[in-house]
Amino acid sequence: MIIKLASSKPLAFADDSKLLHQIITMLCKVLLQNDLDQVVSWSLNNNMVLHQDKFEVMNFCLNNSYLLRNLPFTAELRWYTTPDGSILQPTSFVRDLGVLISDDCGWTLQINNVVTDSCKMASWVLRTFRDRSELTMLTLYKSLVRSRLEYCCPSGILI
């Protein structure tokens, strides 16, 4: 993305883009909305298609109070509108490059997803391959199961 935004920090990797902005006041929300509109306008001017139905909003809150997050005056700080008129409601988690990120900054969803996926793959390996030799099982484990467990995991955690 080659665009200068007024207040948001743009991030991009391959075809995945993000806008980051700290929301403290209504002015911050308006600035982020203007930057979102500017990105969409830039993409149209450069014949680049953005799938606005895939836009997602994630809010991180330092204060995890349920009451504070659901007060009437704070709800309007949490949603945005795409130029085609769609309202972007905040989600509790998003998938970013294969990693589940939750709005409470916890890893429970990601860990549960990885464990479930790895168990399914291990079950498939045991169901499909009859050869139980050590070399075959280690090769299958390392290539099909362990690779899933180690994806986006700090090195040295799994041995």
Disulfide bonds with the S-S distance in Angstrom:
none
